[in-house]
Amino acid sequence: MECAAGSLGHGLSIGVGMAIASKYKKHNSKVVVLISDGELNEGSIWEPLLLAPHLNLNNLTVIIDYNKIQSFGLTNEIVNLEPLSDKLIAFNWDVFEIDGHNFEEIETALNSKSSKPKIIIAHTIKGKGVSFMENKLEWHYRSPNDELLKKALAELK
């Protein structure tokens, strides 16, 4: 990992810069940026979303963790993202919608060839596999105590 930028959306701009540098230096590397659906509320995300296809950055892949929950509520109640796929296609991205918990779908999307930058919309469930955490808003920012951690780890076995 080259950079952990946080939730303000700066990671995508950094990733675009890395993809530009890689092409300029004629490196055969790929840049992958993981962002959250809540980050899509940030204006700083939409500028690189417009720029990457314009610059033909086919060495760039963005994965959106689309669990539909952010710190203060459901993403579409705070800022409606839909139709997300259509918006990204209109920006000239190659878009793949997958089950973000299915490793085969993740691998297929990551390995797909494209002449454009690509975005993988990974539909996920917050806290998947832990009964008391699944789709619960408070686990977006809450940490389990020792007892709950043991319970969660037991459920994930």
Kinemage of the C-alpha trace (Angstrom):
@kinemage 1
@onewidth
@group {chain A} dominant
@subgroup {mainchain}
@vectorlist {calphas} color= white
{ca met a 1} P 0.000 0.000 0.000
{ca glu a 2} L 1.470 3.298 -1.066
{ca cys a 3} L -1.034 5.565 0.664
{ca ala a 4} L -3.915 5.522 3.122
{ca ala a 5} L -5.754 8.793 2.591
{ca gly a 6} L -8.900 8.490 4.699
{ca ser a 7} L -12.508 9.362 4.001
{ca leu a 8} L -12.162 12.808 2.412
{ca gly a 9} L -11.637 11.408 -1.066
{ca his a 10} L -8.017 12.428 -1.586
{ca gly a 11} L -6.877 8.863 -2.263
{ca leu a 12} L -8.448 8.816 -5.707
{ca ser a 13} L -6.586 11.967 -6.765
{ca ile a 14} L -3.354 10.417 -5.494
{ca gly a 15} L -4.154 7.233 -7.436
{ca val a 16} L -4.792 9.201 -10.629
{ca gly a 17} L -1.452 10.942 -10.152
{ca met a 18} L 0.267 7.586 -9.693
{ca ala a 19} L -1.413 6.212 -12.845
{ca ile a 20} L -0.304 9.296 -14.822
{ca ala a 21} L 3.281 8.921 -13.544
{ca ser a 22} L 3.298 5.226 -14.399
{ca lys a 23} L 2.210 5.922 -17.979
{ca tyr a 24} L 4.670 8.813 -18.329
{ca lys a 25} L 7.550 6.613 -17.160
{ca lys a 26} L 6.286 3.808 -19.432
{ca his a 27} L 5.986 1.410 -16.497
{ca asn a 28} L 3.698 -1.539 -16.951
{ca ser a 29} L 2.148 -1.173 -13.497
{ca lys a 30} L -1.440 -0.942 -12.394
{ca val a 31} L -2.908 1.350 -9.773
{ca val a 32} L -5.811 0.167 -7.617
{ca val a 33} L -7.707 2.587 -5.383
{ca leu a 34} L -10.244 1.431 -2.794
{ca ile a 35} L -12.862 3.990 -1.823
{ca ser a 36} L -16.058 3.905 0.184
{ca asp a 37} L -19.518 4.818 -0.972
{ca gly a 38} L -19.583 7.606 1.636
{ca glu a 39} L -16.514 9.156 -0.001
{ca leu a 40} L -18.603 9.686 -3.125
{ca asn a 41} L -20.183 12.624 -1.269
{ca glu a 42} L -16.883 14.470 -1.539
{ca gly a 43} L -16.390 16.853 -4.440
{ca ser a 44} L -12.735 15.875 -4.528
{ca ile a 45} L -13.802 12.423 -5.785
{ca trp a 46} L -15.687 13.666 -8.854
{ca glu a 47} L -12.771 15.609 -10.351
{ca pro a 48} L -10.515 12.543 -10.750
{ca leu a 49} L -13.571 10.546 -11.872
{ca leu a 50} L -13.853 13.001 -14.766
{ca leu a 51} L -10.118 13.259 -15.429
{ca ala a 52} L -9.029 9.588 -15.501
{ca pro a 53} L -11.047 8.608 -18.605
{ca his a 54} L -10.051 11.848 -20.350
{ca leu a 55} L -6.394 10.892 -19.866
{ca asn a 56} L -7.024 7.273 -20.959
{ca leu a 57} L -5.756 5.879 -17.662
{ca asn a 58} L -6.501 2.248 -18.455
{ca asn a 59} L -3.912 1.306 -15.807
{ca leu a 60} L -6.286 2.543 -13.075
{ca thr a 61} L -8.888 0.464 -11.254
{ca val a 62} L -11.174 1.890 -8.574
{ca ile a 63} L -13.049 -0.390 -6.197
{ca ile a 64} L -16.049 1.138 -4.444
{ca asp a 65} L -17.030 -0.618 -1.213
{ca tyr a 66} L -20.762 -0.109 -1.682
{ca asn a 67} L -22.219 -1.198 1.656
{ca lys a 68} L -24.687 1.705 1.576
{ca ile a 69} L -23.832 2.854 5.120
{ca gln a 70} L -21.742 5.809 6.201
{ca ser a 71} L -21.073 7.394 9.579
{ca phe a 72} L -24.394 9.179 10.024
{ca gly a 73} L -26.847 7.060 8.067
{ca leu a 74} L -27.610 5.301 4.833
{ca thr a 75} L -25.670 6.738 1.904
{ca asn a 76} L -28.740 7.327 -0.245
{ca glu a 77} L -30.510 9.189 2.572
{ca ile a 78} L -27.543 11.534 2.986
{ca val a 79} L -26.704 12.010 -0.719
{ca asn a 80} L -28.524 9.783 -3.188
{ca leu a 81} L -25.901 8.060 -5.336
{ca glu a 82} L -28.283 6.273 -7.660
{ca pro a 83} L -28.106 5.547 -10.492
{ca leu a 84} L -24.409 5.168 -9.596
{ca ser a 85} L -23.439 2.799 -12.395
{ca asp a 86} L -25.086 5.024 -15.030
{ca lys a 87} L -23.247 8.091 -13.728
{ca leu a 88} L -19.886 6.351 -13.938
{ca ile a 89} L -20.605 4.967 -17.404
{ca ala a 90} L -21.540 8.502 -18.498
{ca phe a 91} L -18.119 9.634 -17.225
{ca asn a 92} L -16.617 7.013 -19.616
{ca trp a 93} L -15.504 4.390 -17.094
{ca asp a 94} L -15.716 0.649 -17.660
{ca val a 95} L -18.060 -0.371 -14.825
{ca phe a 96} L -18.422 -3.793 -13.194
{ca glu a 97} L -21.033 -4.457 -10.506
{ca ile a 98} L -20.206 -7.444 -8.346
{ca asp a 99} L -20.947 -9.176 -5.071
{ca gly a 100} L -18.084 -7.767 -3.012
{ca his a 101} L -18.018 -10.913 -0.861
{ca asn a 102} L -17.502 -13.255 -3.829
{ca phe a 103} L -13.787 -13.785 -4.431
{ca glu a 104} L -14.317 -15.201 -7.925
{ca glu a 105} L -16.267 -12.117 -8.999
{ca ile a 106} L -13.614 -9.855 -7.473
{ca glu a 107} L -10.821 -11.696 -9.285
{ca thr a 108} L -12.683 -11.712 -12.604
{ca ala a 109} L -13.362 -7.971 -12.404
{ca leu a 110} L -9.784 -7.150 -11.394
{ca asn a 111} L -8.342 -9.247 -14.231
{ca ser a 112} L -10.699 -8.021 -16.940
{ca lys a 113} L -9.028 -6.168 -19.786
{ca ser a 114} L -10.205 -2.689 -20.646
{ca ser a 115} L -9.094 0.202 -22.794
{ca lys a 116} L -10.610 2.570 -20.196
{ca pro a 117} L -10.090 3.070 -16.487
{ca lys a 118} L -12.390 0.688 -14.667
{ca ile a 119} L -14.572 0.881 -11.613
{ca ile a 120} L -15.711 -2.123 -9.646
{ca ile a 121} L -18.849 -1.432 -7.635
{ca ala a 122} L -18.524 -4.077 -4.917
{ca his a 123} L -21.903 -4.505 -3.250
{ca thr a 124} L -21.093 -5.488 0.321
{ca ile a 125} L -22.814 -5.881 3.668
{ca lys a 126} L -21.369 -3.952 6.606
{ca gly a 127} L -20.238 -6.459 9.240
{ca lys a 128} L -21.057 -9.505 7.092
{ca gly a 129} L -20.863 -12.773 8.976
{ca val a 130} L -21.256 -11.288 12.451
{ca ser a 131} L -24.907 -11.418 13.519
{ca phe a 132} L -24.868 -8.405 15.811
{ca met a 133} L -22.892 -6.246 13.341
{ca glu a 134} L -24.544 -6.939 9.970
{ca asn a 135} L -26.038 -3.773 8.469
{ca lys a 136} L -25.852 -1.947 11.783
{ca leu a 137} L -24.935 1.729 11.494
{ca glu a 138} L -23.143 1.919 14.851
{ca trp a 139} L -20.501 -0.597 13.719
{ca his a 140} L -19.345 1.851 11.093
{ca tyr a 141} L -17.458 3.718 13.822
{ca arg a 142} L -17.733 1.562 16.958
{ca ser a 143} L -15.113 -0.943 18.145
{ca pro a 144} L -16.056 -4.164 19.931
{ca asn a 145} L -15.003 -4.742 23.521
{ca asp a 146} L -13.127 -7.947 24.378
{ca glu a 147} L -16.322 -9.961 24.921
{ca leu a 148} L -17.912 -8.856 21.637
{ca leu a 149} L -14.646 -9.419 19.766
{ca lys a 150} L -14.557 -13.037 20.969
{ca lys a 151} L -18.185 -13.492 19.942
{ca ala a 152} L -17.525 -11.980 16.497
{ca leu a 153} L -14.436 -14.122 15.888
{ca ala a 154} L -16.364 -17.255 16.908
{ca glu a 155} L -19.098 -16.419 14.374
{ca leu a 156} L -16.553 -15.904 11.609
{ca lys a 157} L -14.975 -19.362 12.013
